[in-house]
Amino acid sequence: MADQRANRVESERAERAVRTTVLLVVVLTAGAYLPSPLYPDYQRLFGYDDLVMTLLFATFALVSGPALLLCGPAADLVGDRPVLRLSVLLAAAGSCCFLLADSPVWLFTGRVGHALALGAATGAAQALIARHRSPTARVAGPLLAGLAFAAGTALGPVASGVLAEYVPGTLTTPYVLHLTLLAWVWHRLRRTVPGPMTTGGAGARARRRWRPTRPHIPPALRALFLIAGLTGFLAWAVVGIYLALLPALLEQTPHGDHPALAGGVLGSVLVWSLLAQLAGARRTAYAAQRYGLAALAGSLVLLASTGAASLPATLGSAVLAGIGHGLAYSGAARAVDARTPAGQRAGIGAALYLLFYWGSGAPAVAVGLLTAWMPLTAAVTWLSWAGVTLTALALTATFRVGARRGSSAAPLPAAPRTWYRRDLTGAVAVTPPCENPGHGSG
């Protein structure tokens, strides 16, 4: 009876930790995309050109990458809570920069803060959710993490667009709200997420030995990782076209110069992504990637053929982009997670999300370069046709890899003979693999 009560208490603690981490991911991701509908207002206010706009989006992709590579492996060694609390502080600094902005320099600094925050939190959050999510839960850990990232990406533009349209303080109110939510998350982290490893034993020795390293992808996982990474890159690249460029494109259509409309369209892309991720959970990881890539190709064809000049066609392509993103992104994440060794979840997860983040920033950089020689709509058309070509290549690759591997393949065995695992009280437990074969399966 006592054992059952202890197991129930431990399970409840794990679920509280997962809920807090999901909330953290949503709030951090929402903050990173709060400025998206507001960039035309910033451009009018500060008078910067399209090149500065391009560099603002490029800053996020360039900064979040190193943060992912550094903090992903670090979370495997020093614990999740220190890394997650650092991400909250960085996000708060970024939102303060936007709140006080009186020149483009403040905008760049704010983007750096948000990029560092999301990059730092991604590996630790994804690993914590996968590790502590109950195996009997209806929504598995990798899918729940994907839903959290997509939900935050949707809520950020919607919230800032609506607040900018209907609430005073167009360029301040969204960030005040974000800072309030960050304070709430900080409080929950302290109460519900396990602390760092204890100071003695192997945990401390590992912490002292930690140094920045690139995540190691096991040889047996590399082909699958590359295909999943390409699929996720394309999924986020298509969404990146909308997040980075849709407000400017909508301003060129009748009745399109409203932040609420831009935020609503951006949010609808991710709402369809959420629905597609839930529906795609019933499919194998490879099937979800194939259907998603096909939908992404259809979205790009529709966007390229109209040049974003028609609002109904743009809305239709946004729906297809959202569906394709949800299926392709969640399928890619599930395919990698199913084969990831238990002790390397944060590092390998960070490496995978690095490709996703680069995908979200690549369209803005590419269009910024193309607009030096052609109008914005023509640049988006060229980029869309290039995306169709890459999507066709990725679709072919998923068929070839899927034919060689079943999506339900067993995870690779963890390399160490002894596992050092933190329980939810912060203690380090030493468990032989044969006594706990399901650890880390999510």
Secondary structure, DSSP 8 states (H G I E B T S, - for coil): -HHHHHHHHHHHHHHHHHHHHHHHHHHHHHHHHTTGGGHHHHHHHH---HHHHHHHHHHHHHHHHHHHHHHHHHHHHH-HHHHHHHHHHHHHHHHHHHHT-SSHHHHHHHHHHHHHHHHHHHHHHHHHHHHHS-TT-SS-HHHHHHHHHHHHHHHHHHHHHHHHHHSS-TTTHHHHHHHHHHHHHHHHHHHHS-----SSHHHHHHHHH---------GGGHHHHHHHHHHHHHHHHHHHHHHHHHHHHHTTSTT---HHHHHHHHHHHHHHHHHHHHHHTTS-HHHHHHHHHHHHHHHHHHHHHHTT--HHHHHHHHHHHHHHHHHHHHHHHHHHHTT--GGGHHHHHHHHHHHHHHHHHHHHHHHHHHTTTS-HHHHHHHHHHHHHHHHHHHHHHHHHHHHHS-TT------S-SSEEEE-TTS-EEEE-GGG-TTTT--
